[in-house]
Amino acid sequence: MGDHLLQYIDSDTVIHRADSLSKLIWVLVVVIATFQLTSTTARGLMLASLLFVALFVARVPLRVIVRSSPLIFGVASLLGLFHMMITPGEAAFRLGPIAPSWEGLITGAGFFFRLAIMVMASFMLIWTTDIRDLMVGLVRVGLPYRFAFAIFMALRFLPLVQQEVAAVRAAHAIRGKAARSPLQHRFRLWQRYLFTVIVNGLRKAESTAIAVESRGFGAYPDRTFVKDFHWSVSGLILIAIYLVFAGGLLYWERIA
C-alpha cells in the first residue's frame, strides 16, 4: 500500500470484490441521501455507517483513516465553523467576542456532515476500487472510452501528485528545516512546493500525452479490454442496503 493515502488498497474483502460501477452508484446514493437528510443526528448516523463499513467490512487500516482525517474532516470543519459564525440568531453561548447562535450551530453541523460524508465516500471508492476496473465499467455502460480514460488518468495522477508533494517536502525539510522555520519562511517554502509540483505535473502530463499519441490512442471508435466488466452480487447488495438505510433515516426524520 505504501505511505500514500489516495490510492487503491489491495485486499480481499466483500467491498473490494464488488464491481466498480456498483460502488460508484453507492457513492451517489450516499451523497444524494445525505443532501435529502435534514437532521444532524441522521447525517451523523450516515457518517458513522461509512466509518463502520470502512473499518470492519472493507478493512481499511485505521492509520490510513487517521492520516486522511485532515482531508476528510479539515475543510468540512472550516466550512461548518464559517457558517456557524455568520448565521444570525439567538446566541447559544459566549466565548469572548465569539457568540454563535443555535441556528448557526445547526447550519454549521449540517455543512460539516455533508462535506465529510461526500469526501469519506469518495475516499472509500478510491481505497477499494481498482481504477482500471472503473474505466472498463464506464465504457461498458456507454461512456466513450476517451472520456473514461481521462477519468482513469485523473485518478491515477492523485497518488503521483501526493508522492511529488512528499518528496519535495522531504527535500526542503532536509535542506532548510522547514518544520522549525518561521511562519513567513514556511509560506515561501510552500510556494516553492507548489511551483515544483506544478512543473513536475506538467512534465508528466506531456510524457503521458506523447505515450498516448505514439500508441495511436483514439484512432478507432471502439477499444477492447483484456478484463471484462461484470456486475457483482455484493455490489448490488451494497446499493440495496444503503437504499434501505437512507430510506429508513428519511422516514425516521418525517415521523420524529
C-alpha positions as CSV (number, residue, x, y, z in Angstrom):
1,M,0.0,0.0,0.0
2,G,2.8,2.4,0.7
3,D,2.7,5.6,2.7
4,H,0.3,7.4,0.3
5,L,-3.4,7.8,1.1
6,L,-5.0,8.5,-2.3
7,Q,-4.6,5.1,-3.9
8,Y,-6.1,1.6,-4.1
9,I,-5.5,-0.7,-1.1
10,D,-5.3,-4.2,-2.4
11,S,-7.3,-6.6,-0.2
12,D,-9.8,-9.4,-0.4
13,T,-13.0,-8.2,1.2
14,V,-16.6,-8.0,0.2
15,I,-16.3,-4.4,-0.7
16,H,-13.2,-4.9,-2.8
17,R,-14.8,-7.8,-4.7
18,A,-17.8,-5.6,-5.5
19,D,-17.8,-4.3,-9.1
20,S,-16.6,-0.7,-9.6
21,L,-19.9,0.7,-11.1
22,S,-21.9,-0.6,-8.1
23,K,-19.6,1.2,-5.8
24,L,-19.8,4.4,-7.9
25,I,-23.6,4.1,-7.7
26,W,-23.4,3.5,-4.0
27,V,-21.4,6.7,-3.6
28,L,-24.1,8.6,-5.5
29,V,-26.8,7.1,-3.3
30,V,-24.9,8.1,-0.2
31,V,-24.4,11.7,-1.4
32,I,-27.9,12.2,-2.7
33,A,-29.4,10.8,0.5
34,T,-27.2,13.0,2.7
35,F,-28.5,16.1,0.9
36,Q,-32.0,14.9,1.5
37,L,-31.5,14.4,5.2
38,T,-32.3,17.4,7.4
39,S,-31.3,16.4,10.9
40,T,-27.8,16.4,12.4
41,T,-28.5,13.0,14.0
42,A,-29.4,11.3,10.7
43,R,-26.3,12.7,9.0
44,G,-24.2,11.6,11.9
45,L,-25.6,8.1,11.6
46,M,-24.7,8.1,7.9
47,L,-21.1,9.2,8.6
48,A,-20.9,6.6,11.4
49,S,-22.1,3.9,9.0
50,L,-19.4,4.8,6.4
51,L,-16.7,4.6,9.1
52,F,-18.1,1.2,10.2
53,V,-18.0,-0.2,6.7
54,A,-14.5,1.2,6.1
55,L,-13.1,-0.3,9.2
56,F,-14.9,-3.6,9.6
57,V,-16.2,-4.5,6.1
58,A,-13.6,-3.1,3.8
59,R,-10.9,-3.5,6.5
60,V,-9.2,-0.2,5.6
61,P,-6.4,0.2,8.2
62,L,-7.2,2.7,11.0
63,R,-3.9,4.5,10.4
64,V,-5.0,5.3,6.9
65,I,-8.3,6.8,8.0
66,V,-6.5,8.7,10.8
67,R,-3.9,10.1,8.4
68,S,-6.6,11.0,5.9
69,S,-8.7,12.8,8.6
70,P,-7.3,16.3,7.7
71,L,-8.6,15.8,4.2
72,I,-11.9,14.2,5.3
73,F,-12.7,16.5,8.1
74,G,-10.5,19.5,7.8
75,V,-12.3,21.5,5.1
76,A,-15.6,20.3,6.4
77,S,-14.8,21.7,9.8
78,L,-13.7,25.1,8.4
79,L,-16.9,25.3,6.3
80,G,-19.0,24.3,9.4
81,L,-17.3,26.9,11.6
82,F,-17.7,29.6,8.9
83,H,-21.5,29.0,8.7
84,M,-21.7,28.7,12.5
85,M,-20.3,32.2,12.9
86,I,-22.1,34.0,10.1
87,T,-25.6,32.6,10.7
88,P,-27.7,35.1,12.8
89,G,-29.9,34.1,15.7
90,E,-30.0,33.8,19.5
91,A,-26.6,33.2,21.0
92,A,-26.1,29.6,22.2
93,F,-23.0,30.5,24.3
94,R,-20.4,33.2,24.5
95,L,-16.6,32.8,24.4
96,G,-15.2,36.3,24.5
97,P,-16.2,38.1,21.2
98,I,-17.4,34.8,19.8
99,A,-21.2,34.2,20.2
100,P,-22.5,31.6,17.8
101,S,-26.3,31.1,17.5
102,W,-28.3,28.0,17.8
103,E,-29.2,28.3,14.2
104,G,-25.5,28.7,13.3
105,L,-24.7,25.5,15.2
106,I,-27.3,23.5,13.4
107,T,-26.4,25.0,10.0
108,G,-22.6,24.6,10.6
109,A,-23.1,21.0,11.6
110,G,-25.2,20.3,8.5
111,F,-22.4,21.7,6.2
112,F,-19.8,19.7,8.2
113,F,-21.6,16.4,7.8
114,R,-22.5,16.9,4.2
115,L,-18.9,17.6,3.1
116,A,-17.3,15.0,5.4
117,I,-19.7,12.3,4.1
118,M,-19.0,13.2,0.5
119,V,-15.3,13.1,1.0
120,M,-15.4,9.9,3.1
121,A,-17.5,8.0,0.5
122,S,-15.2,9.2,-2.3
123,F,-12.1,8.0,-0.4
124,M,-13.7,4.6,0.2
125,L,-14.3,4.3,-3.6
126,I,-10.6,5.1,-4.2
127,W,-9.4,2.8,-1.4
128,T,-11.4,-0.2,-2.6
129,T,-11.6,0.1,-6.3
130,D,-9.0,-0.6,-9.0
131,I,-9.4,2.4,-11.3
132,R,-8.8,0.2,-14.4
133,D,-11.9,-1.7,-13.5
134,L,-13.8,1.6,-13.1
135,M,-12.7,2.7,-16.6
136,V,-13.8,-0.6,-18.1
137,G,-17.1,-0.4,-16.3
138,L,-17.8,3.2,-17.6
139,V,-17.1,2.1,-21.1
140,R,-19.4,-0.9,-20.7
141,V,-22.3,1.4,-19.8
142,G,-21.8,3.5,-22.9
143,L,-19.3,6.3,-21.9
144,P,-16.8,6.9,-24.8
145,Y,-13.5,5.3,-23.9
146,R,-11.7,8.5,-24.4
147,F,-13.6,10.1,-21.5
148,A,-13.3,7.0,-19.4
149,F,-9.5,7.1,-19.9
150,A,-9.5,10.8,-18.9
151,I,-11.2,9.8,-15.6
152,F,-8.7,7.0,-15.2
153,M,-5.7,9.3,-15.7
154,A,-7.1,11.9,-13.2
155,L,-7.5,9.3,-10.5
156,R,-4.1,7.7,-11.4
157,F,-2.3,11.1,-11.0
158,L,-3.7,11.6,-7.5
159,P,-1.2,9.3,-5.7
160,L,1.6,10.6,-8.1
161,V,0.9,14.2,-7.1
162,Q,0.9,13.1,-3.4
163,Q,4.3,11.4,-3.9
164,E,5.7,14.6,-5.5
165,V,4.5,16.7,-2.6
166,A,6.0,14.3,-0.1
167,A,9.3,14.2,-2.0
168,V,9.6,18.0,-2.3
169,R,8.6,18.5,1.3
170,A,11.3,16.0,2.5
171,A,13.9,17.6,0.3
172,H,13.2,21.1,1.7
173,A,13.0,19.8,5.2
174,I,16.4,18.2,4.9
175,R,18.0,21.3,3.4
176,G,16.1,24.1,5.3
177,K,14.4,22.5,8.3
178,A,11.0,23.8,7.2
179,A,9.2,22.3,10.1
180,R,11.1,24.6,12.5
181,S,11.2,27.7,10.3
182,P,9.3,30.9,11.0
183,L,5.9,31.3,9.5
184,Q,6.9,33.6,6.7
185,H,9.7,31.3,5.6
186,R,7.4,28.3,5.7
187,F,4.9,30.2,3.5
188,R,7.7,30.8,0.9
189,L,8.6,27.1,1.1
190,W,5.0,26.2,0.3
191,Q,5.2,28.5,-2.7
192,R,8.2,26.5,-3.8
193,Y,6.4,23.2,-3.2
194,L,3.5,24.4,-5.4
195,F,5.8,25.6,-8.2
196,T,7.8,22.3,-8.2
197,V,4.7,20.1,-8.1
198,I,3.1,22.1,-11.0
199,V,6.3,21.8,-13.1
200,N,6.7,18.1,-12.5
201,G,2.9,17.6,-13.1
202,L,3.2,19.3,-16.5
203,R,6.2,17.2,-17.3
204,K,4.3,14.0,-16.5
205,A,1.3,15.2,-18.5
206,E,3.5,15.9,-21.5
207,S,5.1,12.5,-21.3
208,T,1.7,10.8,-20.9
209,A,0.4,12.7,-24.0
210,I,3.4,11.6,-26.1
211,A,3.0,8.0,-25.0
212,V,-0.8,8.0,-25.7
213,E,-0.3,9.6,-29.2
214,S,2.6,7.2,-30.1
215,R,0.3,4.2,-29.3
216,G,-2.5,5.5,-31.6
217,F,-4.9,6.0,-28.7
218,G,-8.2,7.4,-30.1
219,A,-7.6,6.3,-33.7
220,Y,-10.5,3.8,-33.6
221,P,-14.1,4.3,-32.4
222,D,-14.0,1.3,-30.1
223,R,-11.5,-0.2,-27.8
224,T,-11.1,-3.7,-26.4
225,F,-10.0,-4.6,-22.9
226,V,-8.3,-7.7,-21.5
227,K,-10.5,-7.7,-18.4
228,D,-14.3,-7.5,-19.0
229,F,-16.8,-5.9,-16.7
230,H,-19.4,-7.9,-14.8
231,W,-22.0,-6.7,-12.2
232,S,-21.4,-8.3,-8.8
233,V,-24.0,-9.6,-6.3
234,S,-22.1,-8.0,-3.4
235,G,-22.1,-4.6,-5.2
236,L,-25.9,-4.7,-5.8
237,I,-26.5,-5.8,-2.2
238,L,-24.4,-2.8,-1.0
239,I,-26.6,-0.5,-3.0
240,A,-29.8,-2.1,-1.7
241,I,-28.6,-1.9,1.9
242,Y,-27.9,1.8,1.7
243,L,-31.1,2.5,-0.2
244,V,-33.0,0.8,2.7
245,F,-30.8,2.6,5.3
246,A,-31.3,6.0,3.7
247,G,-35.0,5.4,3.3
248,G,-35.2,4.4,7.0
249,L,-33.4,7.6,8.0
250,L,-35.7,9.8,5.9
251,Y,-38.8,8.0,7.3
252,W,-37.5,8.4,10.8
253,E,-37.0,12.2,10.2
254,R,-40.5,12.5,9.0
255,I,-42.1,10.8,12.0
256,A,-39.8,12.1,14.6
